[in-house]
């Protein structure tokens, strides 16, 4: 038994129940300063996550999308109570609770829960990545022309100044799909796609658990500069075999 993952899963499920309640009946949406949507469901879900994690590990700090940072920065939880809020408010069942544990700058545990489908992805540094009880492995595709590319909103990529990089990847790969949010990365970790890209202005709570999931499934995760960071605003995940080739195209070499 892994107490850390057990408590993280408990917190994610509690938050998921709150999210589902609002998802089924509808919820009022307001806009934050950056024009991104937020709902009462986001705030309540993050609060219950913080309460459950805090009872079990009172010494840990928290970095949350809605409630901000508090406590220790050396060992802290990184929380996104509803990843995919735009899907959530439109009734699209592709949204998730994201929780990660960061220890001295390294993500060591991650949980991703889609409350609508009940799918639960977990990862532990050095312990593998799982969907339910099934261990995940990235694909063995080793040629870009046979790869599937997953991406987020195209207008965001265009406005970010990375459009040329994206079109080079588009032209080099076999298929492209626009799932967005957490699902960009879960399909790579599951071996159902080879490359995922997102930009710009991504936050650590968008990326922390999915980074670990991809890595523990045997893949690779970096920003567009090739750094394994969740703090730079861009993200490239791959099955590892194609990562350097994708980075080369992104850089325009």
N, C-alpha and C positions, 0 to 999 in steps of 0.2 A: 504493500500500500504506500502511496505517496501522499503524505498529508497536505503538502502544498497544492498539488493538483486537485485533491479532493475538495479542499476549501475553495479553490478557484472555481471549480465546477459547481459547487453549491451556490456560490455568489452569482455565477452566470445564469444558472437556472432560475434563481429568485428574480433577477433582473429581467430575464426572458418572460416570466409570468406577468410582470408589470407591463412590459412592452406589448405582449399579446392582448392584454385587456384593452389597451388603447387602440391597438391595430384593428381589432374587430369592431369597435364601436365608433372609431374616428376621434380625432384630436385636433385642437386648435394649434396652429403653427405661427410662430413669431420668427423674426430674423435677427441674427446676431450682428455685431458690428461689421463682420466680414461678409455679410449678406447670406450666410449659410443658415439653413433652417434649424430651429430647435423647438422641442415640444415639452410639455409637462412629463411625458413618458421618459424622455432623456434624463430629466433632472431626478425624477423619482427612482429610475433604474440605477443611476449612478450612486444615489444616496444609499440604496440597499446594498450595493456592491461594497461600498466603503465601510458600511457598518459590519457586514459579515467578515470581510477581510481584517478589519480593525480588531474585532473581538478575538480572532484566532492569532493574529500577529500584530499586537499593539505597537511594536517597535518599528514597524515598516512605515515608510512614507508613501504618499500617493501623488500621482500626476494624472488628473482626470480632465477629459474634454470640457465638461460642464462646470466642475467645482474647482478646477485649478490645482495648484501644487501645494502640498503641506507636508511637514515632517521631513524625515531623512531623505537625502538625495543619493546616499550610498546604496541603500537597499529600499526599493520602492515598487509599488504596483503602478502600472500604466493602464488606464481604463478608458475604453470607449463604450458607453452604455448601449448605443444604437449606431452601429456602423452601417451607413446606407439610409440615413434619415429621409432623403428624397424618395427612395423606394418606399419606405415605411409610410410616409404621408400620402402616397399615391396608391396604396394598397397592393404594391408589388411585393411578393413574399421572399425577397432577397435582401435581408438585413440580418445583422448579427450582433451579439454581445462579444466584445473583445477585451480580454484581460491578459496582461503579461507581468512577469516578475523581472525586474532589472536589478542586477547586483553588480555594483561597481562598474557600471557602463555596459555590462553584458546581459543580454536577455537569456534567462535560464529556464523559464517555464512560460507556457502559453496555452490559453484556452480560447476557442472560437465556438460559439453556439448560435445556430440558426433556430430560433424558437418555433418558427412556423413548421419547418420540416423535422425538427428534433435532432438534426445532425450535430454532432459534437466532435470537433477536432481538438486534439491535445498534443503537446510536444514538451519534452523535457531535454535540456542540454545533455547530450551523451546518451539519452534514453530512447530516442526515436520519435517518430511522428505517427499519430493514429487517427483514424476516423472510426469512432466507436471502439471496437476491439481489434480492428484490422490495421495492421501496420502499413504505412504508406511508403511508396517508392516512386521517385520521379521516372520519367520515360527514358529510354535508351536511344532516342532519336539523336543522330549526330550530324545531320545535314540541315542547314537552314531551309533549303527548298522542300523539305518534308515536314517542316515545323509548323505548329499552330501558334499564332500570336494573339494574346489577350490584351485588351486595352481598356482604358476608362474613357471619359467623355472627350470626344474629338475636339470640340471647340476649346476646351481647356488646354489641350495639348497644343493646338494651333496658337492660342493667345500667349502661351508660355514661351514661345520662341523655339520650341523643339520640333516644329512641324517637319522640317527637312530630315531630321533624325528619324522621326516616326515613319515618314514615307520610304526612307531607305530600308527600314525593317519590314514595312509592308510589302515592298517590291521583292524582298529577298525570301519571304516566307510563303508557305503553301496556302494557309488559311488564316483568317482573322476574325475574332469575335469580340464584341464589346460588353463584357459582363460587368466590369467595374467593381470597386470596393473590395471587400474581403475575397469575393469569388474569383478575382483575378489570380489569386495566389493559391487558393485551395485546389483549383483544377490543375495547376502546375505540380503541386505536392502530390496529387493523386495520380500523376502520370498521364493526364488527359489532354494536356497542352504543354508546350515547351518553354514559352517566353511570355512574361507579363510586364507591361510598362505602365507607369502612372506618373503624371506631372501636371501642374506644379503645386507647390505650397502644401505638400502632404505633411501631416503632423505625426509625432511619434506614436500617438495612440492609434493612428490608422495602420501602422506598420509593425508594431512591436511583436505581437504574437504570430503574425503571418510570416515574418522574417524567420523566426525560429522553426515554424512548421516546414517551410521550404528547405531550410538547411538540414533539419533532422530527417527529411525524406530523401536526402542525398543531393539536393540542389544547391544553388548559390543565390545570394541576395546582396546587391550593392545599390548605391545611387548611380547616377549617370556618369559620375567621375570615376567609378570603380571602387569607391570606399564602402565598406560594410556598415554604413550609417543609416539610422532611422531619423536623423535630425537635419538633413540637407534639403528636403522638399521634393526629391525625385526618387523613383524606385524602379529597379530592374531585377526581376526574379527569373530564374531559368532552371533547366534540368542540370546545369553545370557544364555539360558538354558543349553547349552553344553560347556560353556566357561571354567568352572573349570575343567571339565573332560578332555578337550583338553589340558589345561595347565599342568595337571598332566602327560599326555602322553608325552608332549614336554619335561618336566623336567626329564622323565624317572622314575618317582615314580610308 
